[in-house]
Amino acid sequence: MERIVLLSPAHPLRGGIASSTERLAKELQDQGYGVRIYSFCLQYPSLLFPGKTQYADGPPPEGLEILPVVNSVSPFNWWKIGRRLRRESPDLIIARFWLPFMGPSMGTILRLAKGNGHTKTMAITDNVIPHERRPGDRLLTRYFINAVDAFIVMSRSVGADIRSFAPEKPLSYIPHPLFDNYGPKCTRAVALDQLGLSGAYSYLLFFGFIRDYKGLDLLLRAMGDERIKALDLRLLVAGEFYGSDEPYLQIIGEEGIEEQVIFRSDYIPNEEVRYYFGAANLVVQPYKSATQSGISQLAYHFETPMLVTKVGGLPEIVEHEREGYVVEVSVEAIADAIVDYFSQKREAEMAEGVRLGKQRFSWSNMVKGIESLYRKI
């Protein structure tokens, strides 16, 4: 195996999948592989995209070949790109799969590319069964899965989902590596200064796109707990709303926590991410459902303890009461953990636990897993 194509979002598309794909490409190149990224010229039609924009403002990553050529809604484009890859004949195509909507385009491209009798296909599956389900999801997902020779999953729950479609195909579980391409850790003082935040308070951080399944409503209810109101504590919500903000504003009013919640409700540019994690004393992921989360891997990179709920692969990643908390999906459990963390002054010991624990999430381990899986197909 010498030449690898990554079929995935990448710059100028934004988001965690694009960013981690670029990081994987760099690691593969550093280990001697020839890598080319086939990204999207059209990822989502505007009617299907709930955010403000799909595109990042910053410059492209240096040293990567990114071809924005895939159109997710044009069968003619799928045929064209699939035949192009069949002619190029890479040893391996790794497709990044996260949404059934992508099943027809990616599944068709992979089928056509494999027609050369040489190219093998692999998928890194962020999600198989989506958080917000729609009619036809299983049909579209099955079409994609049937075009793939082997799978990498980053949570065991996604592995179980894959097995419901393809019980015999090779599969490896490799936890999501660190998001270490957002710059180095900065001091709390620098972070607070950059964000214009007061040093008089401790900060909880809810980071990333705001969608119903991520449970911000539960965290806002927890902020209304009288024990938490008595702490010098603020909740920093950093991320873009994928939907209406009205339900969350209503909860804030009902709980009387207007002074405790700070919204930075735009997409956070890559170069600013380090400041939010630098300011945070505890990262909170109160998800109602999940597979894995890149937010945890950001917290590990910046050595910030975290609170996660017992859903999907999150309990596999965070060691309870060493690197943070793993709690039930309930307002009371979230509030109890927050109170324990600050009242018992657990930040220093848990930050050390995160610092030691992050060693197990390396990109070299992901590449070793790809190499091992390739030998099985």
TAHU-V678673 format. One record per helix or strand of 3 or more residues. SS is the DSSP state (2 for helix, 1 for strand). FROM is the first residue (numbers start at 1). TO is the last residue. If there is no record, write none. Layout:
ss=SS from=FROM to=TO
ss=SS from=FROM to=TO
This chain:
ss=1 from=3 to=7
ss=2 from=16 to=30
ss=1 from=34 to=42
ss=2 from=46 to=48
ss=1 from=66 to=71
ss=2 from=75 to=88
ss=1 from=92 to=97
ss=2 from=100 to=116
ss=1 from=120 to=125
ss=2 from=137 to=145
ss=1 from=150 to=153
ss=2 from=156 to=165
ss=1 from=170 to=173
ss=2 from=188 to=195
ss=1 from=202 to=207
ss=2 from=212 to=214
ss=2 from=216 to=223
ss=2 from=226 to=229
ss=1 from=233 to=238
ss=2 from=246 to=255
ss=1 from=261 to=264
ss=2 from=270 to=279
ss=1 from=282 to=285
ss=2 from=294 to=301
ss=1 from=306 to=309
ss=2 from=314 to=317
ss=1 from=324 to=327
ss=2 from=331 to=343
ss=2 from=347 to=360
ss=2 from=363 to=374
